[in-house]
Amino acid sequence: MKRVRNPHHAFPLRSIAIATCFATVSGLACAQEEPSATEQLLKGIENGERVEISLPDPEKQLPLEDLRKFTEVFSRIKDAYVEEVDDRQLLESAIKGMLSDLDPHSTYLAPKDYEDLEESTSGEFGGLGIEVGMENGFIKVIAPIDDTPADKAGVEAGDLIIKLDEKPVKGMSLEEAVQLMRGKPGTILTLTIMREGETGPIEIKVERDIIKVTSVKSRMLENGYGYVRITQFQADTGSQFRDALGKLEDKLGRDLDGLVIDLRNNPGGVLQAAVETADALLEEGLVVYTEGRIQSSRLRFSATPGDVMEGTPIVVLINGGSASASEILAGALQDHERAVIMGTQSFGKGSVQTVIPLDETHAIKMTTARYYTPDGRSIQATGIKPDIEVRPAELKELDSKPFFTEADLSGHLEGKNENKQDKDAAETEADSASLAERDYQLRSALNLLKGIQILNPQGKVKAEEGSQ
């Protein structure tokens, strides 16, 4: 914008300015995003200055013919649809269509949808316990939530839901499908799904229940090696994660030798919670940044000084059900070389949704930005690739002939800790065998941590040596 002192042009340009700023949609958007420029413009007019205004490009404006087409369709539906439809319903349907056609994550939130969104981020709601999205008109399971009816019934990440009871989901909006999945606790919903590797549809009966999501779970894998499972990122996940680490070390009585963070089938959640979790493990540096068209969508999140684990080796487990906030945490730890990422490629949801209230009861959830890892990687539709790929597997111990050892020889010299070692070895072998049978990926992570401990008995990552 240029200013030229010329009192003779003040009044004609005042009317042009008003017409430009309030008669076009783009002018209104400009006024909201850059209020300082608008204030300068009006101040210049009031002071009698000559101003030059850039008018919107006519080729980029919505043609009047297209607006007529919309009103024509609206009118035809009102007059000729088989059943009477009120104006409010038609208008809401038009809004839903505008948003849902943008991407699978943008949507219109009516009062009930708004309440459901708040419930899902607070950690308690009614339903099946699955995170879902849209794919080719069907409902795709991003991940079942741990210890929920869907998880216990055998629903898996990647399942494609084609029917809810007897209702085909093709043509439903995501919100309509979610409403059908929610219901009175104790009632049964039959899911008809397509699953990779199956020759035809399979049916799974799931009993609805009140879903109470425990965000962080922890236990000791073996002496010195901790395990933290993050099922979903909620508002207080960051503090729960720190508490879990503290309890593991208190139980052990010393620092951990290694830690496994399990993000498999974690569908994401609150962005800030993922940042706080990464902050706990990083000494410093960028965690994640977002880029969008408007200034408010361009954000950067950095770690504060201090790694609560002080360099203890970490392995992070991911899979195709790890999405959004899970990928933010995994990507940050990978880029900073703070953890080894193991498992299979993650889901690839690299976009940020913002809830924009329209009034006290309605809002829109709209994709406003893409997020990037510290090294500038966008994971949208590509996901996080693990450093070490380990696919799920079942191990079966091969039968082998027993070997004789010194301890089997008659009259052998007795070792000082012979009896104790036999007992400890038996307990460790039983525990390791049980763990391998349950979870091959977790066992692989534990073995990697043990190897790091052998090569680096201090149990600390030597990340600082290169900078000294």
Secondary structure, 3 states (H helix, E strand, C coil): CCEEECHHHHHHHHHHHHHHHHHCHHHHHHHHHCHHHHHHHHHHHHCCEEECCCCCCHHHCCCHHHHHHHHHHHHHHHHHCCCCCCHHHHHHHHHHHHHHCCCCCCEEECHHHHHHHHHHHHCEEEECCEEEEEECCEEEEEEECCCCHHHHHCCCCCCEEEEECCEECCCCCHHHHHHHHCCCCCCEEEEEEECCCCCCCEEEEEECEEEECCCEEEEEEECCEEEEEECCECCCHHHHHHHHHHHHHHHHCCCCCEEEEECCCCCCECHHHHHHHHHHHCCCEEEEEEEECCHHHCCEEEECCCCCCCCCCEEEEECCCCCCHHHHHHHHHHHCCCCEEEECCCCCCCEEEEEEECCCCCEEEEEEEEEECCCCCECCCCCCCCCEECCCCCCCCCCCCCCCCHHHCCCCCCCCCHHHHHHHHHHHHHHHHHHHHHCHHHHHHHHHHHHHHHHCCCCCCCCCHHHC
